[in-house]
Amino acid sequence: MIEQFIKDIGIEGARYIEENIDRQYLALKMLKNIDRDRALTLIVKNAIVCYQLTSTGEDYWTEFAKYFLENPEDNIENFLIKSRGNRLYHSIKINRLKKLEEDVFGIEYYENMELLKHVLEERLQSQGKTIYFAVKMYGYGARIFTNKFIPYPMSIPIPYDSRIKRLTERLGWKIDRWNEIAKLTEVPPLHIDSIVWPLLSKDKEIIKMYTSKFNIPKSLFSLIN
């Protein structure tokens, strides 16, 4: 059921959702007038501390974009301290940011997003959802600045956040099943995330925009709600 839904939407449908429905992508468009490599670096650094939020992910990335639109020379640490959507575990998150203190994540990674994943894993000495999510958000930013669409690599897993975890458990799956679905549908996991994640937001406006473009099977809609 969900496999066929993802296959029917495909990569181009995922791209439509990303660019027209995902409020995180729409928020990043606010940064278009900031220096490109600085904006991409801010995006990556924000993504690696984007967990245990005190707001929705959509609201948090809007807050982030508005802050740096108004304070383009400030840093992520100051934003984190002032943020309403990211109030927890600041000391741990700031320690993560210090590991990337000297790094600039420029446009050169857009042609090789697997390298970006590798660099982040090496710097942070960890693996997992925030790194995969950082690659996704970097890809959003790079696409906005270049007006060029490069699909995400098939090798980078879906970010296993609370929304995806909830759906995975409802489906009775293990996390690796998403990689299998990616191979079956030929839709990379990060694009599958884009297809599924907005539907789990419970935001009526997002659901309205989604259903105006795509037919969601009733059985799937009842499952995700």
N, C-alpha and C positions, 0 to 999 in steps of 0.2 A: 504494500500500500504506500508507505512513505518512500520506498525505493522508486516506484513508478512516478510519484509526484516529483521527486528530485530530478529524475531522468527527463521528465516532460519539460520542466523548467529549464534545465541545462545551464551551461556556463553563461550564455547570453542573457537568460532570464535572471540568473544570479546577479549579473552586472547591472541589469535594470533595477533590481531591488536595492543593490548597494547605492547606486547613484541617485535614486529617486525616492526611496522609502526609508533607508537606514539613516536615522537622525545623526548618527555618529559621523557618517560620511558628509552629510550636509553641514554639520558643525565645522568640520575641517576646512570646508570651502571658505570660511571666514578668514583663514590664515593666508589666503592667496597673495596678499600684498606684503607679507613678511619675507625676508630673505629665505630663499628656498631651502638651503641646507640647514639653516638654523631652525626653520619650521619643522623639517623632517626629524631633526635631532630632538626637538621638544616633544614631538609626537611619540617617538620611540621611548624616550625617558618617561613620559607620562604613562605609557602603556605598561611598562614593567612595574609600576606601582598601582596599577588599576585592578585592585582586588579588595574584598571585604569593604565595599563601598557603602556609604550611608545615603545614597540616592540611587536612582536607576542609572545604568550605563549611559543611556541617551542623555539624561539631564547632566551627568557628570562631564561628558565630552563637550556639551554646549557651554557649560561653565568654564571649562578649560580654554576653549576657543575664544570666548568673550574676554577672558582675563588677559590672554596674550595679544589679542587685538588691541586692547587698551594699554598693556604693559609689555611691549615687544622686547624690551631689553632685560626683563626680569628672568628669574630662573625657576625651575620646577620646585625646588625646595621651598621657596617663598610662597609659591602658589599652593603647595600641599598644606602648609601651615594655615593658610587662610581659607582653604576650600571647605565648603559646606557638604560636598558630596563625597569627601574622602577624609574622614575624621579619625580613623582607627589606625593603630600600629605605626605611628609616624616615625619612631626611632628606627624600626626595622626597615621601613621603606626608604628613609633617608640614607641608611647604610647601603642599601641596594644602589641608590643613585650615585653614591660616592665611588662605586666600582666603575661607573661609566663617566666619571667627572671629566676626563680628558678626551672623550670620544665624540666624534662628529659622524653622524650617519647620513652621508650625502646621497645624491641621486645615483651614484655609481652602483649602489646595491639593488637598484630596481631591475637591472638585467640579471641579477643573481641573488634572489631573495633567500635561497638556501645558505648562501655565504653569510648573510645577515643573521640568520638563525644560529649558525655556527659561532660567529663572533660573540653574540649575546650569551650563548651557553658557556663559552670560554671565559668571558669577562665575569659573569655572575656565578660561575661554577655550579650551575644548576640547569635543569631542563623543566619543561612543563608549560602549562596553559598561558602564563603571562608572556612567555617568550613567543609562543605561537601567535598570541594575540598581538604582540608588538609588531611582528612581521605583517600581520593583516592590516593594522592601522598604518604602518609605514607604506604599504602598498596603496592604501587609499590616498595618502598624502602625495606620493609620487605620481599617481595617476592624475590627481588634481593639478599638479604643477606642470606635467608634461602633456596633458590631454592625450595620453597614450595608454591603451589598455593592455597590460601583460597579465595573463592568468597566473594565479598562484601555483606554486609547485605542488605536484601530487604528493610529495614526500612529507609535507608539513601537516601534522595532525590537527584535528579540530580542537579549539580551546575548550577544555572541559570545565566550563563554569557552572554556576548553580542552575541556570536555565537548561543547559544541555544535559547536565547530570539528571535533572528531574525527568526530562523527556526520555532519556536512555533507560532509566529505571522503569518508567511506565511501559516502555516497549519490551521490557524484560531482556534487554541486551547487555553485553559488556562493552566497554569503551572501544575495544578494537573493532567492533562491528562497523563503526563509522568509516574506518579505512577500507573495509570490504565494500561498503556501499559506494565509496568514492570510485573504486575500481570497476564495480558493476555499472555505475551510471556515467563514468568518465567525467565526473565533476569533482575537482579537488576538494579536500576537506574544508579548507578555509572558505571556499565558495558555498559548500553545503551549510556551513555556519551562517552565512549570509541569508540563505534561503529559509532556514529554520528559526534562527534567533529572533527576528522581528515578530514572528507569529506568537512567540512565547512571552511577549512584552505585556500583554493584557491592555495595551494602549489602544483605545477605540479608534483613534484617528489613523494610527498605523495599520490596524486591521482593515479599516475602510479603504485605505489606499491600496493595500495588498489585494483585497478581494475585488476591487474595481479592475484589476489587471489580470489576476490569475484565479482560476477555479480551484477552490480548496475542497476536496472531498469531505463530505459530512463526517465520515468515520475518522478522518484525520483531525478535523476541527474539534470533534468531541474529545479526542485523545489529548490534544494540546491544551485544551481548556478544562 
